[in-house]
Amino acid sequence: MTYLWFIGVEPDEQNKGIGGKLLLELIEYSMKHNRPVYSETSTTKNLPWYEKFGFNVYNEQDLSYHLYFLKRDIK
């Protein structure tokens, strides 16, 4: 398993593809090692971005905030 604890890009540098390049490197690593990738987000606007890279929400939990658990299977 590969676990992405968090990924972030400075606000002034967002929407330039930097986060996507970082995530693709992690995905390539996980594919090379035959490992699914797991992550989490509490920001709903991030969900379509993760889905674009093949992640699916496999669970949700309400804590003091709503947390989405994400997984990208080996393809």
DSSP file (Angstrom, degrees, kcal/mol; ACC not computed):
  #  RESIDUE AA STRUCTURE BP1 BP2  ACC     N-H-->O    O-->H-N    N-H-->O    O-->H-N    TCO  KAPPA ALPHA  PHI   PSI    X-CA   Y-CA   Z-CA
    1    1 A M              0   0    0      0, 0.0     2,-0.5     0, 0.0    36,-0.2   0.000 360.0 360.0 360.0 141.7    0.0    0.0    0.0
    2    2 A T  E     -a   37   0A   0     34,-2.7    36,-2.7     2,-0.0     2,-0.5  -0.978 360.0-160.2-113.0 130.2    1.1    3.6   -0.7
    3    3 A Y  E     -a   38   0A   0     -2,-0.5     2,-0.9    34,-0.2    36,-0.2  -0.950   8.6-157.1-117.9 122.7   -0.4    6.2    1.6
    4    4 A L        -     0   0    0     34,-3.0    36,-0.5    -2,-0.5     3,-0.1  -0.853   7.6-172.5 -95.4 106.0   -0.5    9.9    0.6
    5    5 A W        -     0   0    0     -2,-0.9     2,-0.3     1,-0.3    35,-0.2   0.945  65.0 -29.3 -67.8 -48.2   -0.8   11.7    3.9
    6    6 A F        -     0   0    0     -3,-0.1     2,-0.3    33,-0.1    -1,-0.3  -0.976  50.7-159.9-161.6 159.5   -1.4   15.1    2.2
    7    7 A I        +     0   0    0     -2,-0.3     2,-0.3    -3,-0.1    12,-0.1  -0.990  21.4 164.6-141.9 138.2   -0.5   17.1   -0.9
    8    8 A G        -     0   0    0     -2,-0.3     2,-0.4    11,-0.0    -2,-0.0  -0.998  22.0-156.8-155.7 153.4   -0.6   20.8   -1.2
    9    9 A V        -     0   0    0     -2,-0.3     5,-0.1     2,-0.0    -2,-0.0  -0.992  40.6 -95.9-131.6 138.0    0.5   23.6   -3.4
   10   10 A E    >>  -     0   0    0     -2,-0.4     3,-2.0     1,-0.1     4,-0.6  -0.226  39.6-116.7 -49.4 138.1    0.9   27.3   -2.4
   11   11 A P  G >4 S+     0   0    0      0, 0.0     3,-1.0     0, 0.0    -1,-0.1   0.844 114.5  54.0 -50.9 -40.0   -2.2   29.2   -3.4
   12   12 A D  G 34 S+     0   0    0      1,-0.2    -2,-0.1     3,-0.0     0, 0.0   0.702 111.9  46.2 -68.9 -17.5   -0.4   31.4   -5.8
   13   13 A E  G X4 S+     0   0    0     -3,-2.0     3,-0.6     4,-0.0     5,-0.4   0.399  87.7 116.1-104.4   0.1    0.9   28.3   -7.6
   14   14 A Q  T <<  +     0   0    0     -3,-1.0    -4,-0.0    -4,-0.6    -6,-0.0  -0.267  66.2  31.9 -70.9 159.1   -2.3   26.4   -7.8
   15   15 A N  T 3  S+     0   0    0      1,-0.1    -1,-0.2     0, 0.0    -3,-0.0   0.748  90.1 101.3  65.8  27.8   -4.0   25.5  -11.1
   16   16 A K  S <  S-     0   0    0     -3,-0.6    -2,-0.1     0, 0.0    -1,-0.1   0.304  99.3-104.2-117.5   3.9   -0.7   25.2  -12.9
   17   17 A G  S  > S+     0   0    0     -4,-0.0     4,-2.0     3,-0.0     5,-0.1   0.486  85.9 121.7  89.8   2.7   -0.4   21.4  -12.8
   18   18 A I  H  > S+     0   0    0     -5,-0.4     4,-2.1     2,-0.2     5,-0.2   0.943  75.9  45.8 -66.7 -48.3    2.1   21.2  -10.0
   19   19 A G  H  > S+     0   0    0      1,-0.2     4,-2.6     2,-0.2    -1,-0.2   0.890 111.7  53.3 -61.9 -39.4    0.0   19.0   -7.7
   20   20 A G  H  > S+     0   0    0      2,-0.2     4,-2.6     1,-0.2    -1,-0.2   0.885 107.5  50.6 -63.4 -39.6   -1.0   16.8  -10.6
   21   21 A K  H  X S+     0   0    0     -4,-2.0     4,-1.8     2,-0.2    -1,-0.2   0.915 111.7  48.0 -64.8 -42.4    2.7   16.2  -11.5
   22   22 A L  H  X S+     0   0    0     -4,-2.1     4,-1.7     1,-0.2    -2,-0.2   0.929 113.1  47.8 -62.2 -44.9    3.5   15.3   -7.9
   23   23 A L  H  X S+     0   0    0     -4,-2.6     4,-2.5     1,-0.2    -2,-0.2   0.892 108.3  54.4 -65.6 -39.5    0.5   12.9   -7.7
   24   24 A L  H  X S+     0   0    0     -4,-2.6     4,-2.7     1,-0.2    -1,-0.2   0.869 105.1  54.3 -62.6 -35.7    1.4   11.3  -11.0
   25   25 A E  H  X S+     0   0    0     -4,-1.8     4,-2.2     2,-0.2    -1,-0.2   0.917 110.2  46.6 -62.0 -42.3    4.9   10.5   -9.7
   26   26 A L  H  X S+     0   0    0     -4,-1.7     4,-2.5     2,-0.2    -2,-0.2   0.902 112.1  50.3 -66.3 -41.0    3.3    8.8   -6.6
   27   27 A I  H  X S+     0   0    0     -4,-2.5     4,-2.5     2,-0.2     5,-0.2   0.918 110.0  50.1 -63.9 -43.7    0.9    6.9   -8.9
   28   28 A E  H  X S+     0   0    0     -4,-2.7     4,-2.4     1,-0.2    -1,-0.2   0.915 111.1  49.9 -60.9 -42.8    3.8    5.7  -11.1
   29   29 A Y  H  X S+     0   0    0     -4,-2.2     4,-1.7     1,-0.2    -2,-0.2   0.937 111.6  47.7 -59.6 -47.5    5.7    4.6   -8.0
   30   30 A S  H  <>S+     0   0    0     -4,-2.5     5,-3.2     1,-0.2    -2,-0.2   0.877 112.0  49.5 -65.6 -37.1    2.7    2.7   -6.7
   31   31 A M  H ><5S+     0   0    0     -4,-2.5     3,-1.2     3,-0.2    -1,-0.2   0.914 108.6  53.0 -66.7 -42.0    2.1    1.0  -10.0
   32   32 A K  H 3<5S+     0   0    0     -4,-2.4    -1,-0.2     1,-0.3    -2,-0.2   0.849 116.2  39.8 -60.1 -34.8    5.7    0.0  -10.3
   33   33 A H  T 3<5S-     0   0    0     -4,-1.7    -1,-0.3    -5,-0.2    -2,-0.2   0.267 113.0-118.4-100.5   9.6    5.5   -1.6   -6.9
   34   34 A N  T < 5 +     0   0    0     -3,-1.2    -3,-0.2     1,-0.2    -4,-0.1   0.910  66.5 138.9  57.1  48.2    2.0   -3.1   -7.5
   35   35 A R      < -     0   0    0     -5,-3.2    -1,-0.2    -6,-0.1    -2,-0.1  -0.971  51.5-128.2-125.6 135.9    0.5   -1.1   -4.6
   36   36 A P        -     0   0    0      0, 0.0   -34,-2.7     0, 0.0     2,-0.4  -0.411  27.9-125.3 -71.2 160.6   -2.9    0.7   -4.4
   37   37 A V  E     -aB   2  72A   0     35,-2.4    35,-2.9   -36,-0.2     2,-0.3  -0.932  24.1-168.7-112.1 132.6   -2.8    4.3   -3.2
   38   38 A Y  E     +aB   3  71A   0    -36,-2.7   -34,-3.0    -2,-0.4     2,-0.3  -0.895  15.4 152.0-117.0 148.6   -4.8    5.6   -0.3
   39   39 A S  E     - B   0  70A   0     31,-2.0    31,-3.0    -2,-0.3     2,-0.3  -0.928  25.7-138.5-157.4-179.3   -5.5    9.1    0.9
   40   40 A E  E     - B   0  69A   0    -36,-0.5     2,-0.3    -2,-0.3    29,-0.2  -0.979  13.3-178.3-144.8 154.2   -8.0   11.3    2.7
   41   41 A T  E     - B   0  68A   0     27,-2.0    27,-3.2    -2,-0.3    -2,-0.0  -0.981  22.1-168.7-150.8 148.7   -9.6   14.7    2.3
   42   42 A S  S    S+     0   0    0     -2,-0.3     2,-0.7    25,-0.2    24,-0.2   0.292  71.9  91.9-110.8   4.3  -12.1   16.8    4.2
   43   43 A T    >   -     0   0    0      1,-0.1     3,-1.8    25,-0.1     4,-0.5  -0.880  60.4-161.6-105.6 109.1  -12.4   19.3    1.3
   44   44 A T  G >  S+     0   0    0     -2,-0.7     3,-1.2     1,-0.3    -1,-0.1   0.799  88.1  65.3 -62.9 -29.0  -15.2   18.4   -1.1
   45   45 A K  G 3  S+     0   0    0      1,-0.3     4,-0.4     2,-0.2    -1,-0.3   0.701  96.7  59.3 -67.9 -15.5  -13.8   20.6   -3.8
   46   46 A N  G <> S+     0   0    0     -3,-1.8     4,-2.3     1,-0.2    -1,-0.3   0.694  84.3  81.7 -81.0 -19.7  -10.8   18.2   -4.0
   47   47 A L  H <> S+     0   0    0     -3,-1.2     4,-2.6    -4,-0.5     5,-0.2   0.908  89.9  47.9 -57.9 -48.5  -12.9   15.2   -4.8
   48   48 A P  H  > S+     0   0    0      0, 0.0     4,-1.9     0, 0.0    -1,-0.2   0.869 110.5  54.3 -60.8 -33.6  -13.2   15.8   -8.6
   49   49 A W  H  > S+     0   0    0     -4,-0.4     4,-0.7    -3,-0.2    -2,-0.2   0.945 111.2  43.5 -64.3 -48.0   -9.4   16.4   -8.7
   50   50 A Y  H ><>S+     0   0    0     -4,-2.3     5,-2.0     1,-0.2     3,-1.2   0.909 111.2  55.1 -63.4 -41.2   -8.7   13.0   -7.1
   51   51 A E  H ><5S+     0   0    0     -4,-2.6     3,-2.0     1,-0.3    -1,-0.2   0.859  98.8  62.3 -60.5 -35.4  -11.3   11.3   -9.3
   52   52 A K  H 3<5S+     0   0    0     -4,-1.9    -1,-0.3     1,-0.3    -2,-0.2   0.792 104.4  49.1 -59.3 -27.8   -9.6   12.7  -12.4
   53   53 A F  T <<5S-     0   0    0     -3,-1.2    -1,-0.3    -4,-0.7    -2,-0.2   0.216 130.4 -93.4 -98.7  13.1   -6.5   10.6  -11.3
   54   54 A G  T < 5S+     0   0    0     -3,-2.0    19,-0.4     1,-0.3     2,-0.2   0.570  77.3 141.6  91.9   9.5   -8.5    7.4  -10.7
   55   55 A F      < -     0   0    0     -5,-2.0     2,-0.3    17,-0.2    -1,-0.3  -0.582  30.2-163.6 -83.7 148.1   -9.3    7.7   -7.0
   56   56 A N  E     -C   71   0A   0     15,-2.5    15,-2.0    -2,-0.2     2,-0.6  -0.966  25.9-114.5-127.1 147.2  -12.7    6.6   -5.6
   57   57 A V  E     +C   70   0A   0     -2,-0.3    13,-0.2    13,-0.2     3,-0.1  -0.715  35.2 173.1 -76.8 120.4  -14.3    7.4   -2.3
   58   58 A Y  E     +     0   0A   0     11,-2.4     2,-0.3    -2,-0.6    -1,-0.2   0.536  63.5   4.4-106.8  -9.7  -14.5    4.1   -0.5
   59   59 A N  E     -C   69   0A   0     10,-1.1    10,-3.0     2,-0.0     2,-0.3  -0.974  56.9-157.4-165.8 158.5  -15.7    5.4    2.9
   60   60 A E  E     -C   68   0A   0     -2,-0.3     2,-0.3     8,-0.2     8,-0.2  -0.975   9.4-171.0-138.6 151.5  -16.8    8.6    4.7
   61   61 A Q  E     -C   67   0A   0      6,-2.2     6,-3.0    -2,-0.3     2,-0.7  -0.990  19.1-138.5-147.5 138.0  -16.9    9.5    8.3
   62   62 A D  E     +C   66   0A   0     -2,-0.3     4,-0.2     4,-0.2     2,-0.1  -0.860  38.6 148.7 -94.9 116.5  -18.3   12.4   10.3
   63   63 A L  S    S-     0   0    0      2,-3.6     3,-0.1    -2,-0.7    -1,-0.1   0.191  84.8 -49.1-109.4-127.5  -15.9   13.5   13.0
   64   64 A S  S    S+     0   0    0     -2,-0.1     2,-0.3     2,-0.0    -2,-0.1   0.393 141.4  22.3 -85.5   3.2  -15.9   17.1   14.0
   65   65 A Y  S    S-     0   0    0     -4,-0.1    -2,-3.6     2,-0.0     2,-0.5  -0.913 100.6 -91.7-152.2 168.5  -15.7   17.5   10.2
   66   66 A H  E     - C   0  62A   0     -2,-0.3     2,-0.5   -24,-0.2    -4,-0.2  -0.807  40.9-163.6 -94.2 126.4  -16.6   15.2    7.3
   67   67 A L  E     - C   0  61A   0     -6,-3.0    -6,-2.2    -2,-0.5     2,-0.5  -0.932   6.5-155.7-116.8 130.9  -13.7   13.0    6.1
   68   68 A Y  E     -BC  41  60A   0    -27,-3.2   -27,-2.0    -2,-0.5     2,-0.5  -0.896   8.6-148.4-104.6 129.5  -13.6   11.2    2.7
   69   69 A F  E     -BC  40  59A   0    -10,-3.0   -11,-2.4    -2,-0.5   -10,-1.1  -0.869  19.7-162.8 -99.1 127.5  -11.4    8.1    2.4
   70   70 A L  E     -BC  39  57A   0    -31,-3.0   -31,-2.0    -2,-0.5     2,-0.3  -0.810  11.7-176.9-116.1 149.1   -9.9    7.7   -1.1
   71   71 A K  E     -BC  38  56A   0    -15,-2.0   -15,-2.5    -2,-0.3     2,-0.5  -0.996  14.0-162.0-144.4 139.5   -8.4    4.7   -2.9
   72   72 A R  E     -B   37   0A   0    -35,-2.9   -35,-2.4    -2,-0.3   -17,-0.2  -0.966  25.1-144.2-119.7 112.1   -6.8    4.3   -6.3
   73   73 A D        -     0   0    0     -2,-0.5     2,-0.3   -19,-0.4   -38,-0.1  -0.236  28.0 -91.2 -71.0 161.6   -6.6    0.6   -7.2
   74   74 A I              0   0    0      1,-0.1    -1,-0.1   -40,-0.1   -43,-0.0  -0.572 360.0 360.0 -70.5 131.9   -3.8   -1.0   -9.1
   75   75 A K              0   0    0     -2,-0.3    -1,-0.1    -3,-0.1    -2,-0.0   0.381 360.0 360.0-118.9 360.0   -4.6   -0.8  -12.8
